[in-house]
Amino acid sequence: MTNNTCNIAVVVVLYQQTVEQSLSLTTLRQHESHLGAYQLIVYNNSADYKAVLPHAIVENASTNNGLAKAYNRALALAQQHGCKWLMLLDQDTSLTADYLEQVSAFVERADSSRYVVAVPRLIENGVQLSPTCYKPSRGVVWRQKTVISLVDVPSKQVVTAFNSATLVNVDMLLAMGGFDETYPLDMLDHRMFWLFHEKHLSIAFLPVSLAHSLSENSVMETSRYKSYLEAHRRWAASLGWRTLFNFKFRMALRWAQQILLQEDIVKRRATFRILFK
């Protein structure tokens, strides 16, 4: 239930979807008794739709601002309402009673000055997608090595995770300057976890799994695919020439695969062009 005195704020970011269509909102309401008091924030990125939801803070953007601006606005609102933690949700996450119970238990017992973030395991078809760890020189390679605790993280590797169902420490994120708006959508999560790594901040691993569907490049809209490639290139370049080289090598392999499979020619051109940027 939405409450003005609570430790948890929950933000759901909508795009081209109504409040009623959102799986995240539907399952949150179904299982909210397992979470306890929380402040609900809905950030709507659809300019042609005005979201309305009683007992929630609703922000209707005039244009699609992506995730970073939405999350930063939610951070500010969470702080204003005295919330110590902010749960990040996209619009189509299927929440479970077990997940919400784990979040509630973590918030009750956790030292808010110790952990910057708490993450669940995200699973697709029996495969853990998040959290994972990677060598900075190789960049983010999904399904390289999964992580369920700090014991699983090899020396000199970086833990990263998807935004979905992540619980972030409001005061610690604000002290870091919030979410990096130079990455409005793609790679925002990896940028966030890289900053946690640089600052030696502690990550908590929630002993619970949620189903997650990873967007495939082959079905991604062309404009989104181009944005994804550019964000990934910038991210790789920020980690050094070795990471950028490995990224471009993988893009060369992808370009060859796209030709063999006769994928969309606009996407093939976008992949080819990123090799020379």
C-alpha positions as CSV (number, residue, x, y, z in Angstrom):
1,M,0.0,0.0,0.0
2,T,1.1,3.5,-0.6
3,N,2.2,5.2,2.6
4,N,3.8,8.5,3.5
5,T,5.9,7.0,6.2
6,C,7.8,4.1,4.7
7,N,11.4,2.9,4.0
8,I,10.7,1.8,0.4
9,A,9.7,3.7,-2.7
10,V,8.8,1.8,-5.9
11,V,9.2,3.4,-9.3
12,V,7.5,1.9,-12.4
13,V,8.5,3.5,-15.7
14,L,5.9,3.3,-18.5
15,Y,6.3,3.7,-22.2
16,Q,3.6,3.1,-24.8
17,Q,1.6,1.1,-22.2
18,T,-1.2,2.0,-19.8
19,V,-1.3,1.6,-16.1
20,E,-3.8,-1.2,-16.5
21,Q,-1.5,-3.0,-19.0
22,S,1.6,-2.9,-16.9
23,L,2.5,-6.4,-15.5
24,S,4.7,-4.7,-12.9
25,L,1.9,-2.7,-11.5
26,T,-0.6,-5.6,-11.7
27,T,1.7,-8.1,-9.8
28,L,2.8,-5.4,-7.3
29,R,-0.8,-4.8,-6.3
30,Q,-1.5,-8.5,-6.2
31,H,1.3,-9.2,-3.7
32,E,1.8,-5.8,-2.0
33,S,0.9,-7.2,1.4
34,H,4.2,-9.1,1.4
35,L,6.1,-5.8,1.0
36,G,4.4,-3.7,3.6
37,A,4.2,0.1,3.4
38,Y,5.7,1.7,0.3
39,Q,5.5,4.8,-1.8
40,L,4.5,4.1,-5.4
41,I,5.9,6.4,-8.1
42,V,4.7,6.0,-11.7
43,Y,6.8,7.8,-14.4
44,N,5.1,7.8,-17.7
45,N,7.2,8.4,-20.8
46,S,4.4,8.3,-23.3
47,A,3.5,11.8,-24.5
48,D,0.2,10.7,-26.0
49,Y,-1.1,9.0,-22.8
50,K,-1.8,10.6,-19.4
51,A,-1.4,8.1,-16.6
52,V,-3.7,8.4,-13.6
53,L,-3.4,6.2,-10.5
54,P,-5.0,7.0,-7.2
55,H,-2.7,6.9,-4.1
56,A,0.4,7.1,-6.2
57,I,2.7,9.9,-7.4
58,V,2.3,10.1,-11.1
59,E,4.7,12.0,-13.4
60,N,3.6,12.4,-17.0
61,A,6.5,13.4,-19.2
62,S,6.0,15.5,-22.4
63,T,8.4,13.3,-24.3
64,N,10.2,10.0,-23.9
65,N,13.0,10.8,-21.4
66,G,14.3,7.3,-21.1
67,L,15.3,5.7,-17.8
68,A,18.0,7.9,-16.3
69,K,15.8,11.0,-16.0
70,A,12.9,8.9,-14.7
71,Y,15.1,7.3,-12.0
72,N,16.6,10.6,-10.9
73,R,13.2,12.1,-10.5
74,A,12.1,9.1,-8.5
75,L,15.2,9.4,-6.3
76,A,14.4,13.0,-5.5
77,L,10.8,12.0,-4.7
78,A,11.9,9.1,-2.6
79,Q,14.1,11.4,-0.5
80,Q,11.3,13.9,-0.1
81,H,9.1,11.2,1.3
82,G,11.8,9.9,3.7
83,C,12.3,6.6,1.9
84,K,15.7,5.0,2.3
85,W,15.4,2.5,-0.6
86,L,14.1,2.8,-4.2
87,M,13.0,-0.3,-6.1
88,L,13.5,0.1,-9.9
89,L,10.9,-1.5,-12.1
90,D,10.3,-1.6,-15.8
91,Q,6.7,-2.0,-16.9
92,D,6.7,-5.7,-17.6
93,T,8.4,-7.4,-14.6
94,S,6.4,-10.2,-13.0
95,L,6.8,-9.7,-9.3
96,T,6.3,-12.5,-6.9
97,A,5.3,-12.7,-3.2
98,D,8.7,-14.3,-2.4
99,Y,10.6,-11.5,-4.0
100,L,8.7,-8.8,-2.1
101,E,9.1,-10.7,1.1
102,Q,12.9,-10.8,0.6
103,V,13.0,-7.1,-0.2
104,S,11.0,-6.3,3.0
105,A,13.2,-8.6,5.1
106,F,16.4,-7.0,3.6
107,V,15.2,-3.4,4.3
108,E,14.3,-4.3,7.9
109,R,17.6,-5.9,8.8
110,A,20.1,-4.1,6.4
111,D,22.4,-1.3,7.5
112,S,21.5,1.5,5.1
113,S,25.0,2.9,5.5
114,R,26.6,-0.3,4.3
115,Y,24.9,-1.5,1.1
116,V,24.4,0.7,-2.0
117,V,22.3,-1.8,-3.9
118,A,20.5,-5.2,-3.5
119,V,19.9,-7.4,-6.5
120,P,17.8,-10.5,-7.2
121,R,18.6,-13.2,-9.8
122,L,17.0,-12.7,-13.1
123,I,16.3,-15.9,-15.0
124,E,15.3,-16.6,-18.7
125,N,14.6,-20.2,-19.8
126,G,16.6,-21.6,-16.8
127,V,19.6,-19.4,-17.5
128,Q,20.7,-16.7,-15.1
129,L,21.1,-13.4,-16.9
130,S,21.8,-11.2,-13.9
131,P,23.8,-10.6,-11.8
132,T,27.1,-11.5,-13.6
133,C,30.7,-10.5,-13.4
134,Y,33.2,-9.6,-16.1
135,K,36.8,-8.6,-16.8
136,P,37.0,-4.9,-17.6
137,S,39.3,-5.5,-20.6
138,R,36.6,-7.8,-22.2
139,G,33.6,-5.7,-21.4
140,V,30.2,-6.9,-20.6
141,V,29.7,-10.4,-21.9
142,W,26.4,-12.0,-20.8
143,R,26.4,-15.5,-19.5
144,Q,30.2,-15.3,-18.9
145,K,30.0,-16.0,-15.2
146,T,26.9,-15.8,-13.0
147,V,27.0,-14.5,-9.5
148,I,24.9,-15.4,-6.4
149,S,27.2,-14.1,-3.7
150,L,30.5,-12.2,-3.4
151,V,32.3,-15.6,-3.0
152,D,31.6,-16.2,-6.7
153,V,33.4,-13.1,-7.9
154,P,37.0,-13.8,-9.1
155,S,39.7,-11.3,-8.3
156,K,39.8,-8.2,-10.5
157,Q,36.4,-8.8,-12.0
158,V,33.4,-6.4,-11.8
159,V,29.9,-7.3,-10.7
160,T,27.1,-5.9,-12.8
161,A,23.3,-6.5,-13.0
162,F,20.2,-5.4,-14.8
163,N,18.1,-2.5,-13.5
164,S,15.0,-4.6,-13.3
165,A,13.9,-5.3,-9.7
166,T,17.1,-3.7,-8.3
167,L,16.8,-2.0,-4.9
168,V,19.1,1.1,-4.6
169,N,20.1,3.1,-1.6
170,V,18.6,6.6,-2.0
171,D,21.0,8.6,0.0
172,M,24.1,6.9,-1.4
173,L,22.9,7.2,-5.0
174,L,22.2,10.9,-4.5
175,A,25.6,11.5,-2.9
176,M,27.1,10.0,-6.1
177,G,25.1,12.4,-8.3
178,G,22.3,10.1,-9.1
179,F,22.0,8.1,-12.4
180,D,24.3,9.2,-15.3
181,E,22.0,10.9,-17.8
182,T,24.6,10.6,-20.5
183,Y,23.4,7.0,-20.7
184,P,19.6,7.7,-20.9
185,L,18.6,4.1,-21.5
186,D,21.1,1.5,-22.8
187,M,24.1,0.6,-20.6
188,L,22.8,2.7,-17.8
189,D,22.8,-0.2,-15.4
190,H,26.4,-1.2,-16.3
191,R,27.5,2.4,-15.8
192,M,25.9,2.4,-12.4
193,F,27.5,-0.8,-11.2
194,W,30.9,0.3,-12.6
195,L,30.7,3.4,-10.4
196,F,29.9,1.1,-7.4
197,H,33.0,-0.9,-8.3
198,E,35.2,2.2,-8.5
199,K,34.0,3.5,-5.2
200,H,34.3,0.0,-3.5
201,L,30.6,0.0,-2.4
202,S,29.0,-3.1,-1.1
203,I,26.4,-5.1,-3.1
204,A,23.8,-7.3,-1.5
205,F,22.5,-10.4,-3.3
206,L,18.9,-11.3,-2.6
207,P,18.3,-15.1,-2.4
208,V,15.4,-15.0,-4.8
209,S,14.8,-15.3,-8.6
210,L,12.5,-13.6,-11.0
211,A,11.6,-14.4,-14.6
212,H,13.1,-12.0,-17.1
213,S,12.9,-11.6,-20.9
214,L,16.0,-10.3,-22.6
215,S,15.4,-8.1,-25.7
216,E,16.9,-9.8,-28.8
217,N,18.8,-7.6,-31.2
218,S,17.1,-9.2,-34.2
219,V,13.6,-8.0,-33.0
220,M,14.7,-4.7,-31.6
221,E,13.4,-1.6,-33.4
222,T,16.0,-0.1,-35.7
223,S,16.2,3.2,-33.9
224,R,16.6,1.5,-30.6
225,Y,19.2,-0.9,-32.1
226,K,21.3,2.1,-33.2
227,S,21.0,3.7,-29.8
228,Y,22.1,0.5,-28.2
229,L,25.2,0.1,-30.4
230,E,26.3,3.7,-29.8
231,A,25.8,3.4,-26.0
232,H,27.7,0.1,-25.9
233,R,30.5,1.7,-28.0
234,R,30.8,4.7,-25.7
235,W,30.8,2.4,-22.7
236,A,33.5,0.2,-24.1
237,A,35.6,3.2,-25.0
238,S,35.4,4.6,-21.5
239,L,37.0,1.4,-20.2
240,G,40.0,1.6,-22.5
241,W,41.3,0.5,-25.9
242,R,41.4,-3.2,-25.1
243,T,37.7,-3.2,-24.2
244,L,36.8,-1.1,-27.3
245,F,38.8,-3.5,-29.5
246,N,37.0,-6.5,-28.0
247,F,33.6,-4.8,-28.5
248,K,34.4,-4.1,-32.2
249,F,35.6,-7.6,-32.7
250,R,32.3,-8.9,-31.5
251,M,30.5,-6.4,-33.7
252,A,32.4,-7.7,-36.7
253,L,31.3,-11.2,-35.9
254,R,27.7,-10.0,-35.5
255,W,27.8,-8.1,-38.8
256,A,29.0,-11.3,-40.6
257,Q,26.2,-13.3,-38.9
258,Q,23.6,-10.7,-39.9
259,I,24.7,-11.0,-43.5
260,L,24.5,-14.8,-43.4
261,L,21.1,-14.7,-41.9
262,Q,20.0,-11.9,-44.2
263,E,18.8,-9.7,-41.3
264,D,17.4,-6.2,-41.8
265,I,19.8,-4.2,-44.0
266,V,19.5,-1.0,-42.0
267,K,20.7,-2.9,-38.9
268,R,23.5,-4.5,-40.9
269,R,24.6,-1.0,-42.0
270,A,24.4,0.3,-38.4
271,T,26.6,-2.6,-37.2
272,F,29.1,-2.0,-39.9
273,R,29.3,1.7,-39.3
274,I,29.9,1.2,-35.5
275,L,33.2,-0.6,-36.5
276,F,34.7,2.6,-37.7
277,K,33.5,5.0,-35.0
